[in-house]
């Protein structure tokens, strides 16, 4: 009963098969293979627009290099106060942006920036003031670190504020697939049609072995990324193997089927928690992440039965909702989670 993270799941068997098939072939290196070019064409079709795609090894690389490509001297980058980029990237964004500053912005909904607060944050950094940094980017996590989702209208509103301040909009899409599946929208609607300029597209959490991509919706924005990627030690010589994963992932919308599977099982588990007398949902999500409040004793009992999950820090402003001896625990389903896994853990609630 593995609910600790979708990073625990292996690779989907069809993607693993494709890698085995490619293992005995020759292919041009450094992103020039037939598979690399084919995937860029498939991604252009998926996003209904000609895009530029650059493969990297990790989500950290995708986020930090994306934001570095939009940076200037003394860059200011806005993100949610509890976003992955500011809390769990180990300073990679600051490193790759040569000392750029991440500025946390809160909101009224869990995990999401609100337009009024973003507007106030932007106002603190007037362009003409030499004593503050230069505003360069807004980064939005979709799904958020708290498992919640920005609606299309929310993305549009935040993007409009960023654009009016001369900034680029980046989306951390580590769980982009789950967000698309949850909202029932198209990839284009959730990105460039809503004002997003750059996307970190995650495949690793959704069936791939090691496959992340930086997507640029305007080719001019990608001018710096080839050199940044090389300097950042993320230019694969055998890029063909990353491309092969994405190629099979995109084929027949496998990426979307896997996300729907994970989301659907998360909802089954959420319903079991709603019926429980010993646990409750901390808030509603909709993707493949659940945040469940339970006592330490209950958590110990679940772990004793083999359930794996992580404790989660209480978001700012929710402290009064968590009782003495309770904590929030994060449960994540994946493409590899089974109905039997859900039935077994649900019986323990």
Buried (B, 14 or more C-beta within 10 A) or exposed (E): BBBBBBEEBEBBEBBBEBBEEBEEEEBEBBBEBEBBBBBBEBBBEBBBBEBBBBBBBBBBBBBBBBBBBBBBEBBBBBBBBBBBBBBEBEEBBBBBBEEBBBBBBBBEBBBBBBBEBBBEBBEEBEEEEEEBBBBBBBBBBBBBBBBBBBEBEBBBBBBBBBBEBEBBBBBBBBBBBBBBBBBEBEBBBBBBBBBBBBBBBBBBBBBBBBBBBBBBBBEEBBEEBBEBBEEBEBBBEEBBBBBBBBBBBBEEEBBBBBBBBBBBBBBBBBEBBEEBEEBEBBBEBBBBBBBBBBBEEBBEBBEEEEBEBEEBEBBEEBEEBBEEEBBBBBBBBBBBBEEEBBEBBBEBB
